[in-house]
Amino acid sequence: MSDRRVDPRAEAELEVHYRTPQEFLAAYSKNISGGGIFIRTQQPLALNKNVLVRFTLPGIAHRFEVHGVVVWANPASLKSSFPAGMGIKFLAYDPKEQSMVADFIKQNRNANPGAEQKF
C-alpha cells in the first residue's frame, strides 16, 4: 500500500454499520480520520464499492451517516502484518459532522501522537 495519508487519525474501536445495495453488515473500526475510517473485517468489500457507513462517536449524541467508497482492502492472511479489513474514504458529508469528527480526533489523538492517516 502506498503511503498517501494526509489526515490525522485517532485509534477508535467503534461499532460500524455499513450498507451496500446488496447487503447490510456490521463490524468494528480500528481508526478514524476526517477523510475516512478503517473497518476491521475478515471479508472486506471489493475496491471502489460504494457504502453507507453509520457510526456514533463516544461522548457525542449524534449518529453519523456518511457515504463512502472502499479505497483499499486487506484480506485475512497469515502473511500480512496489517490487520484484515478495509479503508473507507468518506465522500462529501455535512460540514457540521466533519467538524464533530475533527474535534473527536483532536481530543483522542494524543493517546497516539504519531498517528497520521490519509484518505
trRosetta pair geometry for C-beta under 8 A, 3 or more apart (Angstrom, degrees):
i j d omega theta_ij theta_ji phi_ij phi_ji
1 72 5.9 57 -122 -155 121 152
1 74 7.9 -55 -46 -70 131 109
1 82 7.7 64 3 -63 133 163
3 118 7.3 102 172 24 58 128
4 118 4.6 -133 115 103 59 142
5 9 7.9 -65 -160 -16 123 119
5 116 5.3 123 129 129 127 86
5 117 4.5 -96 -143 -161 121 27
5 118 2.9 -163 -127 -5 24 86
5 119 7.6 18 -123 -30 66 51
6 35 7.3 64 66 -15 92 153
6 116 7.8 -34 -151 173 8 103
6 118 4.1 69 1 -113 63 98
6 119 7.9 -112 43 30 83 43
7 33 3.9 117 107 167 119 125
7 34 4.7 -140 -156 44 137 90
7 35 4.3 174 -6 1 151 109
7 36 7.7 138 51 23 143 75
7 116 7.7 157 88 -169 32 67
7 117 5.8 -28 76 84 79 72
7 118 6.1 126 17 -111 71 40
7 119 6.0 -37 27 27 128 84
8 33 6.4 166 90 -133 35 97
8 34 7.5 51 54 -4 69 101
8 105 5.7 132 103 156 100 129
8 106 7.9 72 95 -79 143 57
8 109 5.7 3 160 -117 123 148
8 115 6.9 83 -166 102 72 81
8 116 5.9 -57 -109 -117 54 63
8 117 7.2 61 -180 31 15 74
9 31 4.7 53 160 159 125 122
9 32 6.3 167 -153 84 87 31
9 33 3.9 -59 -89 -72 86 94
9 105 6.6 -88 -144 -138 22 119
9 109 7.4 136 93 -109 29 99
9 112 7.8 -41 96 96 77 136
9 115 5.1 -97 72 148 85 110
9 116 6.7 116 14 -159 90 14
9 117 3.7 33 -28 15 134 122
10 31 6.4 175 87 -154 35 85
10 32 6.0 -16 57 60 82 81
10 33 7.7 148 11 -85 62 52
10 104 6.7 -129 35 130 152 81
10 105 4.5 -162 -18 -131 114 63
10 107 8.0 9 -100 70 157 61
10 108 3.9 70 -160 96 145 108
10 109 4.9 -97 -87 -74 92 65
10 111 7.6 70 -153 48 91 101
10 112 6.6 147 -139 41 51 121
10 115 6.9 119 -99 95 29 147
11 30 7.0 -53 -143 160 74 62
11 31 5.1 -54 -106 -96 43 93
11 108 7.4 -131 54 149 60 111
11 111 6.8 -92 42 95 111 115
11 112 5.1 116 -9 -34 107 148
11 115 6.7 -141 -36 -90 83 163
12 29 5.7 6 94 96 85 123
12 30 7.8 83 60 126 52 22
12 31 6.0 99 26 -130 75 38
12 32 5.0 -26 42 8 133 106
12 57 7.5 -33 -162 -130 149 83
12 58 7.9 -154 -147 3 107 106
12 104 7.8 32 -86 149 150 120
12 108 6.6 55 -74 132 103 157
13 28 5.4 5 -166 176 80 121
13 29 6.4 -179 -133 70 30 69
13 30 7.2 7 -91 -113 67 32
14 28 6.7 156 72 -156 35 68
14 29 4.5 11 45 26 88 118
14 32 6.9 23 8 -40 135 131
14 37 7.9 -68 55 -152 126 133
14 55 5.0 56 143 -165 132 127
14 56 7.2 -170 -159 66 114 50
14 57 6.9 -42 -107 -100 137 52
14 58 7.9 -134 -98 -27 94 83
15 26 6.7 -2 -176 -172 91 108
15 28 6.0 -42 -97 -100 46 74
15 55 6.9 168 86 -130 52 83
15 56 7.8 10 60 36 89 85
16 26 6.9 161 86 -153 48 59
16 27 5.7 -21 64 69 96 71
16 28 6.6 133 13 -125 90 20
16 29 5.2 90 -30 -45 129 92
16 37 6.7 161 -106 137 151 147
16 39 5.4 -109 74 -112 149 111
16 53 6.1 -24 -169 -162 109 96
16 54 7.1 144 -163 73 57 51
16 55 4.7 -27 -107 -79 73 114
17 24 7.0 2 -177 -178 100 90
17 25 7.2 164 -156 88 56 43
17 26 4.9 -26 -102 -98 70 85
17 53 7.5 143 81 -160 50 46
17 54 4.4 -17 65 62 99 106
17 55 7.2 174 23 -68 67 61
18 24 7.7 175 92 -153 38 50
18 25 5.5 -18 64 65 82 91
18 26 7.6 155 18 -91 67 35
18 27 7.5 -22 13 24 110 98
18 39 6.9 -45 -18 -91 143 168
18 51 4.7 5 -176 178 112 128
18 52 6.6 161 -154 77 59 48
18 53 5.0 -15 -102 -103 94 65
18 54 7.1 -175 -78 20 44 71
18 88 7.5 -147 -114 -83 145 156
19 23 7.2 -161 -145 99 54 47
19 24 4.8 -10 -106 -108 89 75
19 25 7.5 170 -84 22 41 67
19 51 6.5 141 67 -162 41 73
19 52 4.6 -14 56 54 99 101
19 54 7.7 37 -7 -7 101 107
20 23 5.4 24 48 46 99 75
20 25 8.0 22 2 3 93 107
20 45 6.7 154 -59 -125 140 144
20 49 6.1 -30 -114 170 130 114
20 50 7.0 124 -130 84 80 62
20 51 5.6 -48 -76 -102 76 75
25 41 7.6 36 153 -119 138 146
27 39 5.0 89 86 179 129 104
27 40 5.9 -162 164 74 117 61
27 41 4.6 -64 -110 -75 159 99
27 85 7.7 161 148 -125 149 100
28 39 7.4 149 87 -153 27 68
28 40 5.5 -11 76 47 79 110
29 32 5.9 21 162 -54 153 93
29 37 5.2 -64 -125 -179 128 110
29 38 6.1 108 -162 76 79 58
29 39 5.6 -55 -100 -98 62 57
29 40 7.0 133 -150 1 13 83
29 55 7.1 22 -26 -118 131 154
30 38 4.6 -41 49 97 102 115
30 39 7.5 177 1 -109 82 10
30 40 5.3 101 -47 -47 99 102
30 83 6.2 146 -81 63 152 149
30 85 6.6 178 -12 36 123 172
31 37 7.3 -171 97 -149 48 57
31 38 5.2 32 48 32 78 113
31 115 7.0 -152 -142 -171 146 136
31 117 6.5 152 118 -36 133 156
32 36 7.6 -147 -149 110 57 38
32 37 4.7 -11 -111 -108 80 87
32 38 7.6 -137 -72 21 43 69
32 101 6.8 -114 147 -159 122 106
32 104 7.5 -3 90 104 131 125
32 105 6.9 -128 99 -83 89 100
33 36 5.8 14 56 50 95 60
33 37 7.5 -167 27 -75 62 45
33 105 6.6 63 -132 -108 45 146
33 117 4.5 -143 -49 78 142 114
33 118 7.7 -81 105 -88 171 11
33 119 5.7 161 70 4 124 116
34 90 7.8 -99 149 39 44 139
34 98 6.2 56 -158 -160 99 85
34 101 5.6 137 -111 110 62 117
34 102 5.3 26 -92 -81 119 83
34 105 6.6 -83 -47 -4 82 155
34 119 8.0 -169 79 48 53 113
35 89 6.2 -28 157 -145 89 76
35 90 5.9 -161 -179 35 35 97
35 117 7.6 -154 54 113 107 92
35 118 6.9 -8 63 -173 152 40
35 119 3.2 173 115 68 109 101
36 68 6.6 113 -126 -141 88 130
36 71 7.2 -63 -119 19 165 128
36 87 6.0 56 135 177 140 84
36 88 5.2 -178 -163 92 101 56
36 89 4.5 -60 -82 -110 133 37
36 90 5.1 -161 -85 -10 57 77
36 117 7.7 -115 63 134 94 121
36 119 3.2 -174 10 -142 120 165
37 53 6.5 157 41 -179 137 159
37 55 7.4 144 -112 0 168 156
37 68 7.6 -76 31 -96 95 169
37 87 7.7 171 88 -151 35 53
37 88 5.2 -7 59 56 79 105
37 90 7.4 72 -7 -51 85 97
38 85 5.8 75 172 121 87 137
38 86 7.3 178 -151 89 60 34
38 87 5.3 -28 -100 -98 77 69
38 88 7.6 177 -90 17 27 75
38 117 7.9 -113 -29 -146 115 154
39 44 7.8 140 83 -114 97 86
39 53 8.0 -146 -57 -124 132 120
39 85 5.3 -173 93 -166 49 109
39 86 5.6 -9 57 58 94 81
39 88 6.3 39 -8 -12 110 115
40 83 5.7 -41 -118 143 100 130
40 84 6.7 76 -161 83 70 69
40 85 4.3 -71 -112 -80 35 131
41 44 5.5 135 78 -74 107 59
41 84 6.5 -102 87 127 37 95
41 85 5.2 102 26 -116 64 66
41 86 6.5 -20 42 5 112 95
42 75 7.9 43 179 -164 49 63
42 76 4.5 2 -148 -43 78 135
42 84 5.2 36 -108 124 45 151
43 75 7.8 18 -118 -131 35 84
43 76 7.8 -29 -58 -8 48 110
44 70 7.1 133 170 -147 100 135
44 73 3.7 166 122 -151 146 112
44 74 6.7 98 -18 48 152 41
44 75 6.2 -121 27 -83 106 59
44 84 7.0 -150 -30 173 103 78
44 85 5.9 106 -79 176 112 22
44 86 3.7 138 -145 -53 115 109
45 49 4.3 -103 147 60 123 153
45 51 6.8 154 29 -60 166 127
45 70 4.9 -151 85 -57 104 153
45 73 6.9 -145 66 -92 48 138
45 86 5.9 0 36 -69 76 173
46 49 4.9 107 67 -42 76 118
46 70 6.7 136 92 72 37 149
46 73 7.4 -85 -134 -11 18 157
47 70 5.5 -135 -125 108 33 104
47 71 7.1 41 -145 -150 85 17
47 72 7.1 12 -107 -101 101 28
47 73 6.2 -127 -64 2 76 111
48 69 6.2 -12 -145 -178 38 112
48 70 6.4 -51 9 66 18 85
49 69 6.9 158 76 -155 37 64
49 70 4.6 25 46 14 87 121
50 67 6.9 -10 -170 -172 99 96
50 68 7.4 157 -154 88 55 40
50 69 5.5 -33 -99 -98 58 79
51 67 7.5 158 86 -156 44 52
51 68 5.3 -22 67 69 89 87
51 69 7.1 155 19 -96 79 27
51 70 6.8 73 -9 -41 119 86
51 88 6.2 -71 58 -129 129 128
52 65 6.3 -1 179 -171 102 90
52 66 7.5 157 -159 79 56 33
52 67 5.8 -33 -103 -99 68 62
52 68 7.7 141 -107 22 20 76
53 64 7.5 -8 110 115 87 100
53 65 7.4 162 81 -151 48 41
53 66 5.1 -22 62 64 98 85
53 67 7.7 155 16 -106 80 12
53 68 5.2 16 -9 11 121 126
53 88 5.9 121 -60 133 144 160
53 90 7.6 -89 41 -100 135 83
54 63 6.3 4 -167 174 97 102
54 64 6.7 164 -148 86 45 61
54 65 5.2 -6 -99 -100 83 73
55 63 7.6 168 86 -157 21 65
55 64 5.4 -15 63 58 70 108
56 60 6.7 -169 -177 79 81 87
56 62 6.9 157 -132 80 85 47
56 63 5.4 -50 -77 -104 94 60
56 64 6.8 161 -92 9 38 84
57 60 4.4 27 73 34 98 124
57 62 7.6 2 32 62 93 89
57 64 7.3 53 -20 -16 93 125
57 100 7.0 174 32 146 145 104
57 101 7.2 180 -56 -105 149 60
57 104 4.8 -71 -173 -107 150 155
58 104 7.9 126 52 -142 71 116
59 104 7.9 160 64 -112 108 95
60 100 5.9 108 -146 -176 151 121
60 104 6.8 -65 -25 -76 138 119
62 97 7.5 -159 140 -111 139 85
62 100 6.5 -35 58 -177 148 170
64 93 7.8 32 -166 -176 100 147
64 97 5.7 121 -123 -155 98 124
64 100 7.8 -161 -79 86 114 129
64 101 7.4 69 -104 -67 153 107
66 90 5.0 -31 161 -135 135 105
66 91 7.5 161 169 46 83 66
66 93 4.5 -29 -125 -88 97 145
66 97 7.1 -175 -77 135 107 147
67 90 7.6 100 79 -160 48 61
67 91 4.6 -39 100 51 95 117
67 92 7.4 8 59 57 111 63
67 93 7.1 176 33 -74 72 92
68 88 4.1 54 139 170 146 105
68 89 5.8 162 -160 78 92 42
68 90 5.1 -54 -95 -101 101 40
68 91 5.8 -175 -100 -5 36 81
69 88 7.0 148 68 -156 26 68
69 89 5.4 -20 60 57 82 96
69 91 6.4 72 -12 -50 96 107
70 73 6.1 14 176 -55 121 106
70 86 5.2 -36 -138 177 106 131
70 87 7.2 109 -158 75 58 53
70 88 6.0 -42 -93 -99 52 67
70 89 8.0 132 -134 14 5 80
71 87 5.2 -57 64 99 90 103
71 88 7.1 130 9 -132 87 17
71 89 4.5 62 -29 -21 132 113
71 119 6.8 149 35 -149 152 81
72 86 6.8 174 93 -154 50 62
72 87 4.4 25 51 34 91 117
73 85 7.4 -133 -146 117 62 35
73 86 4.3 -15 -106 -106 80 92
73 87 7.4 -136 -68 21 43 70
74 77 7.6 -104 171 19 81 107
74 80 6.0 168 -174 167 113 161
74 82 4.8 -91 -150 104 166 122
74 83 7.0 104 88 90 135 41
74 84 5.8 -143 106 -126 87 38
74 85 6.0 14 54 50 95 55
74 86 7.3 -172 22 -78 64 47
75 84 6.2 -7 170 -135 25 99
76 84 3.9 -6 -80 -93 67 148
77 80 4.4 79 73 1 109 105
77 84 7.3 141 9 -84 63 98
80 84 7.7 113 76 -71 136 67
87 119 6.6 -159 171 -108 112 103
88 119 7.9 12 97 -145 41 139
89 119 4.6 173 -114 176 78 101
90 93 5.7 -53 173 -6 119 125
90 119 6.8 69 16 123 76 139
93 97 5.3 -71 142 78 112 131
93 98 6.2 146 87 -56 94 89
94 97 4.2 83 71 8 97 106
94 98 6.8 -160 95 -10 50 83
95 98 5.2 -49 -145 34 37 118
95 99 6.4 41 154 -22 65 102
96 99 5.7 -52 -153 33 31 114
96 100 6.7 32 149 -19 63 103
97 100 5.5 -51 -148 35 36 112
97 101 6.4 36 153 -18 67 103
98 101 5.8 -55 -150 37 31 110
98 102 6.2 32 152 -20 65 108
99 102 5.6 -52 -145 37 31 113
99 103 6.4 33 155 -19 64 104
100 103 5.8 -52 -148 35 30 111
100 104 6.5 34 152 -20 63 105
101 104 5.6 -54 -151 35 32 114
101 105 6.4 32 152 -19 65 105
102 105 5.8 -54 -149 35 31 111
102 106 6.5 33 153 -20 65 105
103 106 5.7 -52 -148 35 32 112
103 107 6.3 27 156 -15 65 109
104 107 5.9 -62 -149 40 28 108
104 108 6.0 -4 163 6 66 118
105 108 6.3 -74 -136 52 25 92
105 109 5.4 42 165 -49 67 111
106 109 6.0 -40 -129 13 20 118
107 110 7.7 -59 171 7 28 104
108 111 6.2 -34 -178 18 61 112
108 112 8.0 16 141 21 73 99
109 112 6.2 -83 -162 62 50 81
109 113 7.1 87 147 -101 80 41
109 115 6.4 -141 -149 62 83 112
110 113 6.3 14 -148 -75 41 83
112 115 3.9 29 131 -17 116 128
